[in-house]
């Protein structure tokens, strides 16, 4: 029974990884290792997931176990952990010294290894904002929202950034996502009212512009032989 169970868990973990659902994959890999501790491939996959999540210390502990039993598989991970740790350290140091361009370069290297580490994307988005690159900041915050469950803060931040960019429809869309997750979120409610008011104002203003344009286009001027002619003014 256990043999079939661990294989089923491992197969499902593989599917989860292909879908980018790392939390579920990690849970299944832990079940595999619990049922069959000598299944080194599962432990190697677990180390890989931990590294991609940026869980360096947990990855090191699992790697030590893997090195005792399967050094070849362990070698694949041995190189990436120090590079990741150094990149994060460099990025944080650059950030503290307000060197945001170099901080972004360091976080770029770290994210290449730890693509599921939400904190790295949050840090990089802050760097982008410091440099006035709101579009790239939005991209990182959107990734954070996708990588985490029920992240009202990410959707609120997205909405505020779109509002800052004058993109009221996008701002409205993101703040609604925030309220879907938490209907009683006070800050989301307050921002929703603000965005809704702006969207309504702009929509009304656009309607008036359209009405004025239509009136101009339908203005009738005298045509040849006394007949009226419709002159398009646009």
WOKACOR-V985768 format. One record per backbone hydrogen bond with DSSP energy under -0.5 kcal/mol. NH is the residue of the N-H (numbers start at 1). CO is the residue of the C=O. Records with the same first field share a line. If there is no record, write none. Layout:
BEGIN
NH=CO, CO
END
This chain:
BEGIN
5=1
6=2
7=3
8=4
9=5
10=6
11=7
12=8
13=9
14=10
15=11
16=12
17=13
18=14
19=15
20=17
21=16
22=20
25=21
26=22
27=23
28=24
29=25
30=26
31=27
32=28
33=29
34=30
35=31
36=32
39=36
40=38
42=39
43=39
44=40
45=41
46=42
47=43
48=44
49=45
50=46
51=47
52=48
53=49
54=51
55=50
56=54
59=55
60=56
61=57
62=58
63=59
64=60
65=61
66=62
67=63
68=64
69=65, 66
70=66
74=70
75=71
76=72, 73
77=73, 74
78=74
79=75
81=77
82=78
83=79
84=80
85=81
86=82
87=83
88=84
89=85
90=86
91=87
92=88
93=89
94=90
95=91
96=92
97=93
98=95
99=94
100=98
103=99
104=100
105=101
106=102
107=103
108=104
109=105
110=106
111=107
112=108
113=109, 110
114=110
115=113
116=52
117=114
118=116
121=117
122=118
123=119
124=120
125=121
126=122
127=123
128=124
129=125
130=126
131=127
132=129
133=128
134=132
137=133
138=134
139=135
140=136
141=137
142=138
143=139
144=140
145=141
146=142
147=143
148=144
152=150
155=151
156=152
157=153
158=154
159=155
160=156
161=157
162=158
163=159
164=160
165=161
166=163
167=162
168=166
171=167
172=168
173=169
174=170
175=171
176=172
177=173
178=174
179=175
180=176
181=177
182=178
185=182
186=184
189=185
190=186
191=187
192=188
193=189
194=190
195=191
196=192
197=193
198=194
199=195
200=196
201=197
202=198
203=199
204=200
205=201
206=202
207=203
208=204
209=205
210=206
211=207
212=208
213=209
214=210
215=211
216=212
217=213
218=214
219=216
221=219, 229
223=227
226=223
227=224
229=221
231=219, 229
232=230
END
